[in-house]
Amino acid sequence: MATATKKKSKITLQPLGDKVVVERDASEDVTSGGIVLPDSAKDKPSRGTIIAVGTGKLLDDGSRGEMQVKKGNRVLFTSYAPETIEIDDVEYLLMSESDILAVVE
């Protein structure tokens, strides 16, 4: 279990159950051809770094399932799933562990 705390902020995010908090990677500002993209034209990447994890999914027998990801993992996730949260001008994504497609190594 890990919490997400931004420096100089008093807000702490502690995901519950099988939820994770991800900080999305930055979008590319320039195309391979050298064209500078405005913010409105950028695709938001579906990859990022996990900054906090919950305690695991509650199983039928009352125990907690072990999380397959951990704080610091770089991951690929589905683009439609995350809930967007903004804290101190930083965008975080809150999603279920099942919305994560792969860990990037």
RODO-2510 file (C-alpha; in nm, 4 decimals, decimal comma):
residues 105
     n   res          X          Y          Z
     1     m     0,0000     0,0000     0,0000
     2     a     0,1363     0,3415    -0,0933
     3     t    -0,0036     0,6916    -0,0860
     4     a     0,0414     0,9710    -0,3367
     5     t     0,1588     1,2978    -0,1865
     6     k     0,2730     1,5945    -0,3910
     7     k     0,5478     1,8126    -0,2473
     8     k     0,4152     2,1357    -0,0908
     9     s     0,0622     1,9936    -0,0923
    10     k    -0,1428     1,8844     0,2052
    11     i    -0,3551     1,6534    -0,0085
    12     t    -0,2865     1,2804     0,0070
    13     l    -0,4475     1,0218    -0,2183
    14     q    -0,4839     0,6724    -0,0742
    15     p    -0,6549     0,4443    -0,3253
    16     l    -0,8891     0,1818    -0,1842
    17     g    -0,9205    -0,1846    -0,2775
    18     d    -0,7833    -0,2651    -0,6220
    19     k    -0,7477     0,1004    -0,7290
    20     v    -0,4216     0,2680    -0,8345
    21     v    -0,3151     0,6303    -0,8839
    22     v    -0,1146     0,6969    -1,2013
    23     e     0,0679     1,0075    -1,3182
    24     r     0,0288     1,0227    -1,6967
    25     d     0,3389     1,0654    -1,9128
    26     a     0,3778     1,4010    -2,0888
    27     s     0,2482     1,4399    -2,4442
    28     e     0,4863     1,4934    -2,7317
    29     d     0,5159     1,8639    -2,8231
    30     v     0,6777     1,8170    -3,1651
    31     t     0,6026     1,5572    -3,4320
    32     s     0,8770     1,3550    -3,6006
    33     g     0,8476     1,5974    -3,8950
    34     g     0,9179     1,8969    -3,6679
    35     i     0,5636     2,0352    -3,6416
    36     v     0,4870     2,1924    -3,3021
    37     l     0,1531     2,0728    -3,1644
    38     p    -0,0781     2,2912    -2,9534
    39     d    -0,2311     2,1363    -2,6403
    40     s    -0,5686     2,0904    -2,8105
    41     a    -0,4163     1,8755    -3,0869
    42     k    -0,2147     1,6435    -2,8625
    43     d    -0,3255     1,2890    -2,7945
    44     k    -0,3030     1,2074    -2,4276
    45     p    -0,0760     0,9069    -2,3858
    46     s    -0,2205     0,5916    -2,2334
    47     r     0,0929     0,5245    -2,0300
    48     g     0,2255     0,6541    -1,7024
    49     t     0,3870     0,5775    -1,3684
    50     i     0,2054     0,4334    -1,0689
    51     i     0,2434     0,6598    -0,7674
    52     a     0,0085     0,4842    -0,5241
    53     v    -0,1648     0,1463    -0,4928
    54     g    -0,4547     0,0187    -0,2858
    55     t    -0,4620    -0,2788    -0,0529
    56     g    -0,5932    -0,5263    -0,3117
    57     k    -0,9308    -0,6592    -0,4171
    58     l    -1,1495    -0,8009    -0,1416
    59     l    -1,2057    -1,1704    -0,2161
    60     d    -1,5148    -1,3799    -0,1359
    61     d    -1,3430    -1,5433     0,1626
    62     g    -1,2720    -1,2025     0,3210
    63     s    -0,9005    -1,1946     0,2382
    64     r    -0,7308    -0,9419     0,0097
    65     g    -0,5904    -1,0363    -0,3290
    66     e    -0,2300    -0,9359    -0,3914
    67     m    -0,1775    -0,6408    -0,6273
    68     q     0,0160    -0,7296    -0,9435
    69     v     0,1559    -0,3775    -0,9781
    70     k     0,3491    -0,1638    -0,7323
    71     k     0,4502     0,1957    -0,6821
    72     g     0,7012     0,3086    -0,9434
    73     n     0,5892     0,0670    -1,2197
    74     r     0,5543     0,2204    -1,5660
    75     v     0,2283     0,0946    -1,7149
    76     l     0,0065     0,0997    -2,0230
    77     f    -0,3648     0,1421    -1,9540
    78     t    -0,6947     0,1724    -2,1363
    79     s    -0,7663     0,5297    -2,2358
    80     y    -1,1398     0,5249    -2,1522
    81     a    -1,1169     0,3893    -1,7981
    82     p    -0,9413     0,6377    -1,5682
    83     e    -1,1011     0,9032    -1,3510
    84     t    -0,9046     1,2301    -1,3837
    85     i    -0,8086     1,4198    -1,0679
    86     e    -0,6115     1,7448    -1,0607
    87     i    -0,4113     1,8413    -0,7518
    88     d    -0,1887     2,1508    -0,7489
    89     d    -0,1930     2,1702    -1,1326
    90     v    -0,0791     1,8070    -1,1684
    91     e    -0,3147     1,5600    -1,3358
    92     y    -0,3524     1,2171    -1,1751
    93     l    -0,5567     0,9219    -1,2918
    94     l    -0,7493     0,6902    -1,0612
    95     m    -0,8282     0,3491    -1,2089
    96     s    -0,8820    -0,0154    -1,1238
    97     e    -0,5889    -0,2519    -1,1482
    98     s    -0,7835    -0,4417    -1,4159
    99     d    -0,7689    -0,1301    -1,6407
   100     i    -0,3909    -0,1697    -1,6618
   101     l    -0,2929    -0,3604    -1,9742
   102     a     0,0811    -0,4105    -1,9201
   103     v     0,3845    -0,3160    -1,7144
   104     v     0,6634    -0,1551    -1,9195
   105     e     1,0104    -0,2796    -1,8248
***
